[in-house]
Amino acid sequence: MSKIAVIGSGSWGTALAIVLADNDHQVRIWGRSEEQINEINDLHQNQRYLPDAKLPETIKASTSINYVLEDADTIVLVIPTKAMREVLPQIKNHMTEEKLFVHASKGIEPGTHLRISEIIEEEIPSQLRSGVVVLSGPSHAEEVSLRQPTTVTASSVNIDKAKYVQDLFMTQHFRVYTNPDLIGVEIGGALKNIIAICSGLTNGLGYGDNAKAALMTRGLAEIGRLGMKLGANPITFAGLSGLGDLIVTCTSVHSRNWRAGNMIGQGMTVDNMLDEMGMVVEGIRTTKAAHELAKKLEVEMPITNGLYNVLFHGKAPQEAVTELMGRVKKHEVEDLKLGDSDPLNHLEP
């Protein structure tokens, strides 16, 4: 049995706590809201985020990071990207020995363009972390909390750490694979939120399945281009943290990124949409970061750039779609070649 601190009491943090408790681990959740913490401890539920889920009574919660971290050997970070720089120093201040960091958040930091594992490595000294593992894949918290079949990937530069996390989380309902491509897994998980906003946006505009299929396919091409430029293995994007996560986030009303895009497509402003949602829409900040990074690395990402102009410069969604459809003619796969041995290189133009 391991002692695990889950940092974040939202839907995904709570769902992962359920998975870990089902494996008989000692789980403590940290959150900011005293009311929510009391609800978890006393009523064994998290009504705001997972109204249909009953939490194992063994899960304990607190607003005290010190209490949650006490004797924990693993820290699971499930907080928005924008909160990492605030929360990680608080965690560091209560650490006296190394612990394994697992993050299950999906985003890229605007300005620095760092992935979450890189933020952790900046904020937590090496002597206080035994490793960093990302847990990512097609996994709506609502379904995980109800113990519906789900598969995800654990990734780390140290494959033994990924295997350890695989053992921590693996249940008969929650299957975990391992993948050594940390860059690819993080990039796939972050950028699919951009495409999910676009998918919801097309729904709000009244477009059908053709538009959604086009977005998902060409969106995956964009994700692959940027990921490969950063050193990712392109095969990763055909896996759970790439194609798998893209499908589930672009096609389900559970996805807050999809819902955000749908509202914007129906004519709602970004600010009004955020007020209506009442939750973090990770894809918005990721769109800004990916736009900046693509420009810096000279990677073509027309869907991302189109959404950036909608979100941050007030461009009408319909106008952005018209511009995307009217671009110059292109070969479908020429920008996805993997090298001289790639069979795509031998396709007729």
Secondary structure in CASP SS format (residue, H / E / C, confidence):
PFRMAT SS
TARGET T0000
AUTHOR 0000-0000-0000
METHOD secondary structure of the structure
MODEL  1
M C 1.00
S C 1.00
K E 1.00
I E 1.00
A E 1.00
V E 1.00
I E 1.00
G C 1.00
S C 1.00
G C 1.00
S H 1.00
W H 1.00
G H 1.00
T H 1.00
A H 1.00
L H 1.00
A H 1.00
I H 1.00
V H 1.00
L H 1.00
A H 1.00
D H 1.00
N C 1.00
D C 1.00
H C 1.00
Q E 1.00
V E 1.00
R E 1.00
I E 1.00
W E 1.00
G C 1.00
R C 1.00
S C 1.00
E H 1.00
E H 1.00
Q H 1.00
I H 1.00
N H 1.00
E H 1.00
I H 1.00
N H 1.00
D H 1.00
L H 1.00
H C 1.00
Q C 1.00
N E 1.00
Q C 1.00
R C 1.00
Y C 1.00
L E 1.00
P C 1.00
D C 1.00
A C 1.00
K C 1.00
L C 1.00
P C 1.00
E C 1.00
T C 1.00
I C 1.00
K E 1.00
A E 1.00
S E 1.00
T C 1.00
S C 1.00
I H 1.00
N H 1.00
Y H 1.00
V H 1.00
L H 1.00
E C 1.00
D C 1.00
A C 1.00
D C 1.00
T E 1.00
I E 1.00
V E 1.00
L E 1.00
V C 1.00
I C 1.00
P C 1.00
T H 1.00
K H 1.00
A H 1.00
M H 1.00
R H 1.00
E H 1.00
V H 1.00
L H 1.00
P H 1.00
Q H 1.00
I H 1.00
K H 1.00
N H 1.00
H C 1.00
M C 1.00
T C 1.00
E C 1.00
E C 1.00
K E 1.00
L E 1.00
F E 1.00
V E 1.00
H E 1.00
A C 1.00
S C 1.00
K C 1.00
G C 1.00
I E 1.00
E C 1.00
P C 1.00
G C 1.00
T C 1.00
H C 1.00
L C 1.00
R E 1.00
I H 1.00
S H 1.00
E H 1.00
I H 1.00
I H 1.00
E H 1.00
E H 1.00
E H 1.00
I C 1.00
P C 1.00
S H 1.00
Q H 1.00
L H 1.00
R E 1.00
S E 1.00
G E 1.00
V E 1.00
V E 1.00
V E 1.00
L E 1.00
S E 1.00
G C 1.00
P C 1.00
S C 1.00
H C 1.00
A H 1.00
E H 1.00
E H 1.00
V H 1.00
S H 1.00
L C 1.00
R C 1.00
Q C 1.00
P C 1.00
T E 1.00
T E 1.00
V E 1.00
T E 1.00
A E 1.00
S E 1.00
S C 1.00
V C 1.00
N C 1.00
I H 1.00
D H 1.00
K H 1.00
A H 1.00
K H 1.00
Y H 1.00
V H 1.00
Q H 1.00
D H 1.00
L H 1.00
F H 1.00
M C 1.00
T C 1.00
Q C 1.00
H C 1.00
F E 1.00
R E 1.00
V E 1.00
Y E 1.00
T E 1.00
N E 1.00
P C 1.00
D C 1.00
L H 1.00
I H 1.00
G H 1.00
V H 1.00
E H 1.00
I H 1.00
G H 1.00
G H 1.00
A H 1.00
L H 1.00
K H 1.00
N H 1.00
I H 1.00
I H 1.00
A H 1.00
I H 1.00
C H 1.00
S H 1.00
G H 1.00
L H 1.00
T H 1.00
N H 1.00
G H 1.00
L C 1.00
G C 1.00
Y C 1.00
G C 1.00
D H 1.00
N H 1.00
A H 1.00
K H 1.00
A H 1.00
A H 1.00
L H 1.00
M H 1.00
T H 1.00
R H 1.00
G H 1.00
L H 1.00
A H 1.00
E H 1.00
I H 1.00
G H 1.00
R H 1.00
L H 1.00
G H 1.00
M H 1.00
K H 1.00
L C 1.00
G C 1.00
A C 1.00
N C 1.00
P H 1.00
I H 1.00
T H 1.00
F H 1.00
A H 1.00
G C 1.00
L H 1.00
S H 1.00
G H 1.00
L H 1.00
G H 1.00
D H 1.00
L H 1.00
I H 1.00
V H 1.00
T H 1.00
C H 1.00
T H 1.00
S C 1.00
V C 1.00
H C 1.00
S C 1.00
R H 1.00
N H 1.00
W H 1.00
R H 1.00
A H 1.00
G H 1.00
N H 1.00
M H 1.00
I H 1.00
G H 1.00
Q C 1.00
G C 1.00
M C 1.00
T C 1.00
V H 1.00
D H 1.00
N H 1.00
M H 1.00
L H 1.00
D H 1.00
E H 1.00
M H 1.00
G C 1.00
M C 1.00
V C 1.00
V C 1.00
E H 1.00
G H 1.00
I H 1.00
R H 1.00
T H 1.00
T H 1.00
K H 1.00
A H 1.00
A H 1.00
H H 1.00
E H 1.00
L H 1.00
A H 1.00
K H 1.00
K H 1.00
L H 1.00
E C 1.00
V C 1.00
E C 1.00
M C 1.00
P H 1.00
I H 1.00
T H 1.00
N H 1.00
G H 1.00
L H 1.00
Y H 1.00
N H 1.00
V H 1.00
L H 1.00
F H 1.00
H H 1.00
G C 1.00
K C 1.00
A C 1.00
P H 1.00
Q H 1.00
E H 1.00
A H 1.00
V H 1.00
T H 1.00
E H 1.00
L H 1.00
M H 1.00
G C 1.00
R C 1.00
V C 1.00
K C 1.00
K C 1.00
H C 1.00
E C 1.00
V C 1.00
E H 1.00
D H 1.00
L H 1.00
K C 1.00
L C 1.00
G C 1.00
D C 1.00
S C 1.00
D C 1.00
P H 1.00
L H 1.00
N H 1.00
H H 1.00
L C 1.00
E C 1.00
P C 1.00
END
